[in-house]
């Protein structure tokens, strides 16, 4: 499956979640936030707030993946939910003020907790859908994820690109919806290793090593130049990659 397919799939899933949870919240009106509004007004209110939260998540998630690409998926979604709630809270306070129903300061903490629970539910669904398989780790499960058009080629490397993972083989490259940390968990036992916070490289994919001043680069068989961070240099040296 290509990155475009997965991108459409996750957008459709998120739209359904926003509409469903927004409808439920409009009906139950937690803390009486929209109890004074007609049902249509409640739907517009909650679906609008959740849509804003969804948009926020599209920035928060990729930003976290850039800085913490190998974080355990459960912790990742928990932290995303906390940050999302912090950003959504001001939006609700502003909307409440605009519709002439301001929320008193002493209830802000309760409101934040409610927003966090909602954010946690949404990110929790994503976690359940995207959590890695716990089957034996020999790389075979990850190999099944490689898109068909490049699946027959020798695996060279994988690298993170926001919510997606770029897989490079001798037949080319393509994107799948997966986190680098989860992919490396499935590739545990395969002859390769993480060489940078955004890169995992298979030993068979390395053509040569280049050094530029104090930096080390792995040149893949397709010509890709992969940086080796100082954090991982001792590890690949111990594995004999640097000669």
N, C-alpha and C positions, 0 to 999 in steps of 0.2 A: 504494500500500500504506500502511495506517495505521500509526501508532506502535505500537498494540497488536499488530498482526501482526508487526512487526519485533522487538518485545520478546519475544514468544513464540518467534520463530525463533532469536534469539541465546541464549535460555535453553536451548532444546533442543540447540543446537549445543554449548554449554558442558557440558551434562550428558554428551553423548556423548564429548567430549574427556576429561572427568574419569574416566569409566568406562574408556575405552580406555587412557589413559596410566596410570591406577591399576593396571589389569590387567597391563600390560607391566612396570611397576616391581615388582609383587608377584612376577612370574615371575623377573626377573633379579636382584632384591634388590641394588641398587647399594651398594657398600661393605659388603655383608653385613648391612645394617641390620635386615632382617627374615628373615634366613636361618634363625634359630632358631625361627621361627613356622610353623605349618601354613599351607597356601596360603590358607585362608579368613581366617586371622589377618592374613596379608600383604595380602590384598585390603581388609579392613576398615581396616587401618593406612594404606595408601597412598591409597585412595579418600577416607578421612576427612581426611587431610592435604591432598589436592588440593581437596576440597570447602571446607576452611577457606581455602585460597588463593584459590579462586573468590570466596568471600564477601568476602575482603579486597580483591580486585580490584574488586568492585562499589562499594567506597568510595574506593579509590585513584584509579581512572580518572576518575570524575566530579569529584573534588576537583582533579585536575590540569587537567581541561578548564575548570574555573572560572577558574583562575589563568593557564593557558597555552592558550587556545582555538585559537590560530592556529599552534601548534607543528607542525613537519613530522611527519607520521604515523609515520614510521620511528623518529625520536627519541622520540616520545611513547611508543610501545610498549616501546622499549628501557628508558627510565627507569621505566616502570610495572613491568617485570620485575625491576629492581634493588630497587625499594621492596617489591614483593611478597615477594621472597626474604628481605629483612631482617625482615619481619613473620612469615613462616612459620618461620624458623629457631628462634625461642624455643619455638614450639608443638611442634616435633619434639624438641627437647631435653627439654621437660617430659614428653612422652609416653614417651620413652626412659627417663627417670628413674622414671616411674610403673610401667612394665613391668619394672623392675629390670634395665635394660640401658643404664646411662648412657653417654654418649659423652664420651670424654676431651677435655679442653680443646684439646689439640694437633691434634685432628681437626675442630674447629669450622670452620676456614677451608675445608677440603676439603668439609665438609658444606654450607656456604653456597654454594660454587661449584656443587655438584650441584643444589641447590635452584634456584639462579639459572638453570642450563641448562634445567631443567624449566619454570620460569616463562617463560623466553625462548621455548621451543618453543610453549607455549600462546599467549602473546601474538603470536608469529610467525604462527601460523595466523590469528589475528584480523587481523593486518596484511595478510596475503595476500588475505583475503576482503574487507576494507574499503578497501584502497588505491584511490585515485582513478584514473579512466580517464585515459590520456595522449593522448586524441584532441584535435583542434583546439579551442581555447578561444574560443567565441563565445557561450556560454551555452546552446546548444541541448541539450547533454548534461544539464545540470542541469534544464532544462525537462522532460525526459522523466522525471525523478524525482518531479515534483510529483504528488501523489495526484489521481486522476481527478475527484473531487468538487469540487476547486478549481482544476483545471488550465486551465480555459478563461478564468480571470480574469486581469487585469493583475497582474503581480508587484509587490508593495509592498516586502516586506522579508523577511529571514530572521534568526533569532536562535537562539543555542545554549541548550539545556536539557539538562544532563548529557550523556548519550551521544547525545541526539537533537537534531534541528534543527527548529524551528518555521518553517513557510513561511506567509507571509501574502499573500493575493491579494484582489482585490475580491470574490471569492466566499467568503471565509472563511479559516480557517487549519487546518493539520494538521501532524502530526509525521512525520518520516522518520528512519531511522537513518543519521546522517552527521555528520561534524565540520565546524565552521564553516570551518576552514582549507581543507578539501578542497572545500567548496562554492564558496568564493571563487575557488579555482583554476579551477574549471569555469566560473565566471562572469566570468573575466578577459576584458575586451573588451566586456562588457555595460555599459550606462550606469547605473552605480551604484558605491558604494564602502563600505568599512568606516568606520563612524562611532564605534564603541565596541568594546571587546574582545569583546563578545558580540553585536554587531549589524552587519549589512550592510544597506544601504537602496538601493533602486532610485530613481533621480531621479524617475521617473514616479509613484512612490508618495507623494511629498511634497506635502502640501497647503499647509503654511505653516511658518514658522520662529517660534519663541518664545524669548524671552530672559528669564531669571529671575535677577536680580542678575548674577553673573558666569558663569552657566551657559547653555548653548544646548540647545534641544530641537527635534527635527523632529517635526511633527505629521503623521502619515500620513493618507491619504484615508479610512481607516476609524476615525479618531480616536485611534489608538495614539500615545502620547507616547514618543518615542525619545530617550534622552540622547545628547548628543555629548560625548565626552571631550575634555579639553584636548589630548591627543596628536593627535587627528584634526581638531581645529578649523582649523588652518592649511591642511590639505589640502582640506577642503570649501570653505573661503573662496577658495582659489586656483581651484577648479573653478567658482566663481560661484554656489554654492548659497546663500550668505548675502547676496547682493545687493551 
